[in-house]
Amino acid sequence: MRYFDWNIAIGNYFFNYEKAGKDVHLFISPLEVGKIGVNQLGFTSEEDAIADYYNALSNGYAGFTKSVPIIRRVEKLFTLWNDRKAGIFKWNKIDLQIDGSYITDQTTHITYPFYLAMLTAFIMPLTSNDNEYKASAYYPRLNKFLNDSGLDNEKIGATDFGIIDKLWSDLSEWSTSTYKTDIGVFNVGHFGNRNWIHVGKVFAQCILTPSDIRNLPRLFSLAGFMPDTNIPTGSIRNALLKNGADVGLSKSALKILKEGDSDLQNVIINIAKGEHYKWRGNVERKQGEKIEEKDAWVYARLFSAFTVDKVNEELNHCYFIYSTNDFPDNLNYNNFPVTSLANGFSRPIQMEFNPLLILQDKYNKWKSASVLDNVILYRNNVNGISNDYWIQTDKLYPTSKMYLLCNDAKKESIESWGKSSFSHGNFKKADLDGVPEGYTLYSISNPQQGHPNEPILQLQTHLEIQFIGGLKVKNRAFFNYYLPKIRIEGVGETAKVYALLSQSDIKIYLDKPAFFGEEWVFPDNFPLDEDFIIKVEGIEALETYPHQIISCSVEINCIVDGNHPVRNSYDEIIQNPNGDYAIGNNVQISNLSQQAGDLPDFWGCQQISKPYSQSPFDYNHRKGNALLYYLSFVGRCNTQTFGSTFDAIFSSENMFDTLNKSNLRTVKKYALLYLDYLGYVDFDQYQQQIVVNKPQLMLIPDKTEIKAYLTGARTEEFVEKLFEYAKRESININIAKQDNFFESYLIPDTIVVVPQNCQNATVGLKALEELAQQFGVCFNFIDKPYRQPQIIQWGLRSFSADLIGYRNNMYEKRQTEETDYPYKRDVFDTEMLKFTPSAEGELLDRELSLVQYNIHYEWLYRFWHNSICYDVDKNWGQFLLLSSQRKNVIYYDEASRILGAPSHVQLPKFIAKSLILLSGRIPSFQRISVDGNYISYQLYKNVPKTFADNLFKKLEQSVQSYKFRAI
């Protein structure tokens, strides 16, 4: 390979669009080089790849040879890069070549600095397992590495390293200014001894391996650190020494921590502090990865807070819990239930001030603690929380009004600072009842200087512009619904904040709502699809990277099912289907013609011609509809992106009072399942990926009219054009919102299309077919035994596996290890029809039971039969157990065509989906009496009796008659 082939391969390893907005460390060893060569350049062995890389650095470009010292080779490449880069990016040329090799990645169209592959050679000496030298020795290691690899025989010292120093700054400029963080953020960094003019930057990149950095959250967890706190350097050092080996830090890092140079130790400590700043309070793991009990804990910070009763001159203390993780459903601290309030904060917990307070929930494995400090600052205007609350903060800004609570041991020092650092009236004692005993409370504002000795009382001079919320479609770009807010802590509420449009150089001032602290919002009709930067009047150096508000310009008729996973009848993803399979809402099966037996329920066989009459469309472009617009625009996303988008809409609409005793995490979980079952998206629970479905019409049961439910992708433009077309063609559009109980789920409005003025069913079907062709909407027909619309619900019902097949598959393929996690065990109760927690010390029934474990936000399900353990799907496992005990739990009301299934006994996916798609509505809830127990049931609407009877034979359930209350 030529040098520039390697430059692109190594560049892509470090910088790519998946790294957007993330920090990039240039850690690389010969091992990584070998893997890059095999994975990207097609080498058959890592050894061959490494040898070729070394050769490319010596002879892979006509501009240098081995006889040219490596420093001069770097200099040549840097000069060539500086000469060419302006033209490359100005003219956006992607097909340029040097020495017969492309200089731009032909797949991603990223042009990497020409020196990048050469720069990695100066990092690898520090990533090899060479114990011959002191940990702080760089140049001896470098010269040995260059000599051993055949890259250079001449000695290199500090005087030769000036050119390398320039590369770091150029690379940082390239990642942030040229690519604007879209492919990763490279910060130069300089840790350690200030006399390390050059090599400190190299050490900053690679003193910890990527594996070391990934393991730091485990260290924070073992040390009991709380996230969103400032951990003292000494505490970080002690945790590294005590727990470093336990969490798997590399031998080289451990050696430095125990025996190495103090400057190198500080490098590691500073990196650890940086990672703790980003830590969410839990140990991340991949889906299905095992986790030990000690790593299963989630840590969330306790924030001290209070309100002031001005009438009674009294302070009322409480605590807030803050976490970027969603709270579990039944999180309970010391008999105080913890539920969401807004933006990661819980509702307030009324507790007296206690600096040593530690709260924990052993069942959910959550722990929260206060930050132990003799001086505490409080501010209001915290995002999403009433301004009546003054909440603990770790930052002192020169423009903020705050309260300061200090231990009386610090009182003299604090008051001395107050006299010297505040103008008259800006520092005064707050004379309130309820101040914690042994503490004094002060009201402070506009400090002129920080405290000489207290770290928390140092004035924050670094200002940062933050985008809060919004529907982010890519790095630096937001969707044009629910625009983000702009937050600038410490700038003052009277600051003038504006967006400067890059093309027109026009200033657009942001609005400053009352009661939102240091937050600003975009004005109505803000320009779309144009770069802008956010600035503050009078602060020239403070600005953002260019951002955009993106219009919704996606053509939904271009969405195809080719990007969807292919599934078998057990809802398992398969790669090369040989027989029947499902994609999105549709199945490919050989017996579709057998749907004829159910067709009369869908066909409108007693068709009644009704005149066209359309009431005004009760439809808006917010909440669930906007969420579907977003999913339609991005096409595919992971659950983390879905969650943040859901949170942004939920917070913007201030919907926390709609949660109905549920937590936001559970609401999001079921919202995603219902979006799948309603046909809007395809959700892969194993890969945690979401793909929007192509828009589709599907018939729903009605004997007097032809009715079709519209599901799949949707945009505002599509909906508006559909409504206009329907008016012209005498088609009624029935719009229905989900029941109020499900308001918090952000489900789109149900749209049902009903052709009018139709003398028979054939005319109605023709109208639907023409509509589908007009908008590129899927509306499938089959040709045998005669041309007829495909009944999507029937196909899903027929395609779904049955309990006999699942049981046989379980016995054959699903036997698993007999590991029990008693600390997180729930057992399914066939009387109450739900999982109940095991009592402490309760023995597990290994003859016949279904058990669930909540292991760090992932549910595991184990079916025990005859002392053998099987890994099962929850839904199938429940019906296996019910069948084993010959218990029928499905009820049907023929008069109202409502089918009831226990709320906590969820149906297998294709069965549940076939039922929900009969109406396009989420099933409602009703409590009914079953064997003397009142049990919550889900009621599925518009279910024909024949459909129900045939469906539940698959689950070895006999459908029983029941009269449900009217819904």
Secondary structure, DSSP 8 states (H G I E B T S, - for coil): --HHHHHHHHHHHH--GGGTTSB------HHHHHHHHHHHH--SSHHHHHHHHHHHHHHSSTT--TTS-HHHHHHHHHHHHHHHHHHHHHHT--S-EETTEESB-TTT--B--TTHHHHGGGTGGGTS--TTS-TT--HHHHHHHHHHTTS--S---GGGTHHHHHHHHHHHHIIIIISTTTT-B------S-TT-TTHHHHHHHHSS-HHHHHHHHHHHHHHT--SSS---HHHHHHHHHHHTTTTT--HHHHHHHHHS-HHHHHHHHHHHHHHHHH--SS----TT----GGG--EEEEEEEEEEEETTTTEEEEEEEEE-SS---TT-EETTEE--EEETTEE--B-----TT-EEEETTTTEEEE----SEEEEES--TTS-TT-EEEES-B-TT-EEEEEEEGGGHHHHHHHHHHHS-TTSEEE---BT--TTEEEEEEE--SS--SS-GGGSB------EEES--EEETTEEESSS--EEE-TTS-TT--EEEEETTT--EEE-B--TT-SSEEE--TT---SS-EEEEETTEEEEE---BEEE-----GGG--GGGS-EE-TTS-EESS-SS-EEETTEEE-TTGGGGGGTHHHHHTTT--------------SSHHHHHHHHHHHH-EEEHHHHHHHHHHHHHHTT-GGGSTT--HHHHHHHHHHHHHHTTSEEEETTTTEEEE---EEEE---SSS--EEEES---HHHHHHHHHHHHHTTEEEEEE---GGGGGG----EEEEEE-S-SSHHHHHHHHHHHHHHHT-B--EE-SSS-EE--HHHHHHHHS--HHHHHHHHHHH-B------GGGEEEEETTTTEEEE--TT-----SEEEEEEEETTEEEEEEEETTEEEE--HHHHHHHHHHHTT----EEETTTTEEEEETTS---HHHHHHHHTTTTS--EEEEEEETTEEEEEEEE-S--HHHHHHHHGGGT---EE------
